[in-house]
């Protein structure tokens, strides 16, 4: 790792934006052949969004909706599929994704308006389908907490996936939602290896903290599971049994997984990161990722994109299935109670 490596950031480059014909560059005014220092500070942009709830049209995920109070994510996970969406805002999927965070300050009011619509049917809304709803800026803006309060008011089902221990701040709301069988929480755990975690997910909670979150939510009778994702052959695939055992030991009711895929600009970002952090393993890891997806790291084919195919994919799936059978036998998430929905909120009780 060289002296120019940006500690605390996942991406080390700022690739061009495919939607822009022109862009700002860091060429020195005097043409010196030296790299300019990157600004590692985070900038926050506030947005009045026009829409917050999005329908998920994916055979891989089933019928559901998602909402994202934030665009961009300081967690800096190098593999994050959400990086490409930052390009729609005119930013880079690399460092910009981690340094330029868009805050949708009207998220809660937009959600409430949606739930009041006479045509709205109560189906689970996922927080978040794209970026982590408990990323660092949530501590200041509390958008996710406000959203949960709205969902509780209308008794609307919600699913949450996060890798941040900040979720424990909202355990009061989660417990109330749980009383109505309206919440499922999935804690994302990619690795138990702290050295790998710091390299791959530099601004996330440690695995120990995430397991503590699982334990605390389980003690509070909040339905909680673990998402062991993404599985990256040659880096973390061998940890599947250990991750699932640790999750089960801490009270998780369910376990899921996906394999890594590197669509769009993420391929170049991940390749640069992998070369800099694991030069001795680069060829092995890169080629095995390609083997998962028909010869390319980029994969948009439904069914294959999240599971992979071929011998390596089958080995990963078999290891996951056997581990799940061993540690999660007779465990499952309780079903949502969709009959609890109150279109007029608490007013419908009178």
C-alpha positions in Angstrom: 0.0 0.0 0.0 1.6 3.3 -1.1 1.7 6.7 0.8 -1.0 8.1 -1.4 -3.6 5.6 -0.2 -6.6 7.3 1.3 -7.2 5.8 4.7 -10.8 5.7 5.8 -12.1 5.5 2.2 -13.0 2.5 0.2 -12.6 3.8 -3.4 -9.2 5.2 -4.2 -10.1 6.7 -7.6 -12.7 9.0 -9.1 -13.7 7.5 -12.4 -15.4 9.6 -15.1 -19.2 9.9 -15.2 -20.7 8.2 -18.2 -23.5 10.8 -18.4 -21.2 13.8 -18.5 -19.6 15.2 -21.7 -17.3 17.5 -19.6 -16.0 17.2 -16.1 -13.7 18.8 -13.6 -10.2 17.3 -13.3 -7.3 17.8 -10.9 -4.6 18.8 -13.4 -2.1 21.2 -12.0 -2.4 24.8 -13.4 1.3 24.7 -14.2 1.2 21.3 -15.7 3.3 19.6 -13.1 3.5 15.9 -13.4 2.4 15.4 -9.7 -0.9 14.2 -8.3 -2.9 16.7 -6.4 -4.0 15.7 -2.9 -7.6 14.5 -2.7 -10.0 16.2 -0.4 -11.2 13.5 2.1 -13.8 15.7 3.8 -17.5 14.8 3.4 -19.9 17.4 1.9 -23.6 17.2 2.5 -26.2 18.4 -0.1 -29.8 18.8 1.0 -32.6 17.9 -1.5 -36.3 18.3 -1.5 -37.2 15.0 -3.2 -40.3 14.7 -5.4 -40.7 11.0 -4.7 -39.4 8.7 -2.0 -41.1 5.3 -2.3 -40.0 3.2 -5.3 -41.4 0.0 -6.6 -38.9 -2.8 -6.9 -39.3 -4.7 -10.2 -37.0 -7.6 -9.8 -37.7 -11.3 -10.0 -34.8 -11.8 -7.6 -36.4 -9.8 -4.8 -40.1 -10.3 -5.2 -42.9 -7.7 -4.9 -41.8 -4.9 -2.6 -41.0 -1.2 -2.3 -37.9 0.6 -1.2 -37.0 4.1 0.0 -33.7 5.8 0.5 -33.5 8.9 2.8 -29.9 9.3 1.6 -28.0 9.1 -1.7 -24.3 8.3 -1.4 -22.9 6.6 1.7 -19.9 7.4 3.9 -19.5 3.7 4.8 -17.3 3.4 1.7 -18.0 -0.3 1.0 -15.8 -0.9 -2.1 -18.3 -3.4 -3.7 -21.5 -1.4 -3.2 -23.9 -1.7 -6.1 -25.4 1.7 -5.2 -22.3 3.5 -6.4 -23.6 3.7 -10.0 -26.7 5.6 -9.0 -24.5 8.5 -7.9 -23.8 9.2 -11.5 -27.4 10.3 -12.1 -26.6 13.3 -9.8 -23.6 14.2 -11.9 -21.1 12.8 -9.4 -18.6 10.0 -9.6 -19.3 6.4 -8.4 -15.9 6.4 -6.7 -14.8 8.9 -4.1 -17.8 11.2 -4.7 -20.1 8.4 -3.6 -18.4 8.4 -0.2 -17.7 12.2 0.1 -20.8 13.8 -1.4 -23.9 12.8 0.5 -27.4 13.9 -0.6 -29.9 14.2 2.2 -33.6 14.0 1.3 -34.8 16.2 4.1 -38.5 15.8 3.2 -38.4 12.0 3.2 -40.9 11.5 6.2 -43.5 14.0 4.8 -43.3 12.4 1.4 -43.8 9.0 2.9 -46.8 10.1 4.9 -48.4 11.6 1.8 -47.9 8.3 0.0 -49.5 6.2 2.8 -52.5 8.5 2.7 -53.2 7.8 -1.0 -56.5 5.9 -1.5 -54.8 3.7 -4.0 -51.9 2.6 -1.7 -51.8 -1.0 -0.6 -49.7 -1.9 2.4 -46.7 -4.0 1.2 -43.4 -3.9 3.0 -41.1 -1.0 2.3 -37.4 -1.7 2.5 -35.1 0.8 4.3 -33.0 1.0 2.3 -32.9 -0.6 -1.1 -29.9 1.3 -2.1 -27.8 3.2 0.5 -27.6 2.5 4.3 -30.4 4.3 6.1 -28.2 4.3 9.3 -25.1 5.7 7.7 -23.2 8.4 9.7 -25.3 11.4 8.6 -28.3 9.8 10.2 -27.0 10.7 13.6 -27.4 14.3 12.7 -30.5 14.4 10.5 -32.5 11.6 12.0 -34.4 11.0 8.8 -34.7 7.3 9.4 -36.1 7.8 12.8 -38.7 10.2 11.5 -39.6 7.7 8.8 -40.1 4.9 11.3 -42.4 7.2 13.4 -44.6 7.7 10.3 -44.6 3.9 9.6 -45.6 3.3 13.2 -48.4 5.9 13.0 -49.9 4.2 10.0 -49.0 0.7 11.2 -47.2 0.0 8.0 -44.8 -3.0 7.4 -41.1 -2.2 7.0 -37.9 -4.1 6.4 -34.5 -2.7 7.3 -31.0 -3.7 6.2 -28.0 -2.0 7.8 -24.4 -2.5 9.0 -24.4 0.4 11.5 -25.0 0.0 15.2 -26.8 3.4 15.2 -30.0 1.4 14.7 -30.1 0.7 18.4 -30.9 4.3 19.0 -34.4 3.5 17.5 -35.1 0.3 19.4 -38.1 1.9 21.1 -39.8 2.4 17.7 -38.7 -1.0 16.5 -40.2 -2.7 19.5 -43.5 -0.9 19.0 -43.5 -2.0 15.3 -42.6 -5.5 16.4 -45.6 -5.6 18.7 -47.8 -5.3 15.6 -45.5 -7.8 13.6 -44.5 -5.0 11.2 -40.7 -5.0 11.1 -37.9 -7.3 9.9 -34.3 -6.2 10.4 -31.4 -7.7 8.6 -27.9 -6.9 9.8 -25.3 -7.1 7.0 -22.1 -9.0 8.0 -19.6 -9.4 5.3 -16.6 -10.7 7.3 -15.5 -11.4 10.9 -11.9 -10.4 9.9 -11.4 -6.9 11.2 -8.4 -6.3 9.0 -10.4 -7.2 5.9 -13.4 -5.2 7.2 -11.4 -2.0 7.6 -10.0 -2.4 4.1 -13.3 -3.3 2.4 -15.8 -1.4 4.5 -13.7 1.3 6.1 -16.4 3.4 7.9 -18.8 0.7 9.0 -19.3 -0.8 12.5 -17.1 -3.7 13.4 -18.4 -7.2 13.2 -18.4 -7.4 17.0 -20.7 -4.4 17.2 -23.0 -5.8 14.5 -23.3 -9.0 16.4 -24.1 -7.0 19.5 -26.9 -5.3 17.5 -28.3 -8.7 16.6 -28.2 -9.7 20.2 -29.8 -6.5 21.5 -32.6 -6.6 18.9 -33.3 -10.2 19.6 -33.5 -9.5 23.4 -36.0 -6.7 22.6 -38.1 -9.2 20.6 -37.5 -7.5 17.3 -37.3 -9.9 14.4 -33.7 -9.9 13.3 -31.6 -11.8 10.8 -28.2 -11.6 9.1 -27.3 -10.9 5.5 -23.9 -12.5 4.7 -23.2 -10.4 1.6 -21.5 -10.0 -0.7 -19.6 -13.3 -0.9 -16.4 -12.7 -2.7 -14.5 -15.8 -3.6 -10.9 -15.7 -2.5 -11.6 -13.0 0.1 -14.5 -14.0 2.5 -16.3 -17.1 1.1 -14.6 -19.4 3.6 -16.1 -17.4 6.5 -19.7 -18.4 5.7 -20.0 -21.1 8.5 -18.4 -18.8 11.1 -20.6 -15.8 10.2 -23.8 -17.9 10.4 -22.8 -19.6 13.6 -22.0 -16.2 15.3 -25.3 -14.7 14.1 -27.3 -17.7 15.3 -25.5 -17.6 18.7 -26.5 -14.0 19.1 -30.2 -14.6 18.3 -30.6 -14.2 14.6 -33.8 -15.8 13.2 -32.8 -15.9 9.5 -29.8 -15.7 7.2 -29.4 -14.7 3.6 -26.6 -14.2 1.1 -25.6 -12.8 -2.3 -22.4 -13.0 -4.3 -20.5 -10.0 -5.5 -21.2 -8.4 -8.9 -19.4 -5.4 -10.2 -21.6 -3.6 -12.7 -20.8 -0.3 -14.4 -18.1 1.9 -12.9 -17.8 -0.4 -9.9 -15.7 -2.8 -11.9 -12.9 -0.3 -12.3 -13.2 0.9 -8.7 -13.0 -2.6 -7.3 -10.2 -3.6 -9.6 -8.1 -0.7 -8.5 -8.8 -1.4 -4.8 -8.1 -5.1 -5.2 -4.7 -4.5 -6.9 -3.7 -2.1 -4.2 -4.8 -4.2 -1.3 -4.3 -7.7 -2.5 -1.8 -7.7 -5.3 -0.7 -11.3 -4.6 -4.3 -12.5 -4.8 -5.6 -10.2 -7.6 -5.6 -12.7 -10.5 -7.3 -15.5 -8.4 -10.0 -13.3 -7.0 -10.7 -11.4 -10.2 -10.9 -14.5 -12.3 -13.2 -16.3 -9.8 -15.6 -13.3 -9.8 -15.7 -13.5 -13.6 -16.4 -17.2 -13.4 -19.4 -16.5 -11.2 -21.0 -14.3 -13.9 -20.4 -16.0 -17.3 -16.9 -14.6 -17.8 -17.4 -11.0 -16.7 -17.6 -9.2 -13.4 -20.6 -7.3 -14.7 -23.9 -9.2 -14.5 -27.5 -8.1 -15.0 -29.1 -11.4 -15.7 -31.9 -12.1 -13.3 -31.4 -15.3 -11.3 -27.6 -15.4 -11.9 -26.6 -11.9 -10.9 -27.1 -12.4 -7.2 -26.3 -16.2 -6.9 -23.8 -16.8 -9.6 -23.4 -20.0 -11.6 -20.8 -22.6 -12.2 -18.6 -24.7 -9.9 -17.5 -21.8 -7.7 -21.1 -20.6 -7.3 -22.3 -24.1 -6.4 -19.5 -24.5 -3.9 -20.5 -21.2 -2.2 -24.2 -22.1 -2.3 -23.6 -25.6 -0.8 -21.5 -24.1 2.0 -24.2 -21.6 2.8 -27.0 -24.2 2.6 -25.2 -26.6 4.9 -24.3 -23.8 7.4 -27.9 -22.5 7.4 -29.3 -26.0 8.0 -26.9 -26.5 10.9 -27.3 -23.2 12.6 -30.8 -22.0 11.6 -32.9 -25.1 11.8 -36.4 -24.4 13.0 -35.8 -20.6 12.8 -37.6 -18.1 10.6 -38.8 -14.6 10.5 -42.5 -14.1 11.7 -44.8 -13.1 8.9 -45.8 -9.5 8.5 -49.3 -8.6 9.6 -50.6 -6.5 6.7 -54.0 -6.2 8.3 -52.6 -3.6 10.8 -52.4 -0.9 8.2 -54.4 2.3 9.0 -54.6 4.6 6.0 -55.6 7.6 8.2 -53.0 6.9 10.8 -54.0 7.0 14.4 -57.2 9.0 13.5 -58.8 5.7 12.2 -58.9 4.5 15.8 -61.7 7.0 16.8 
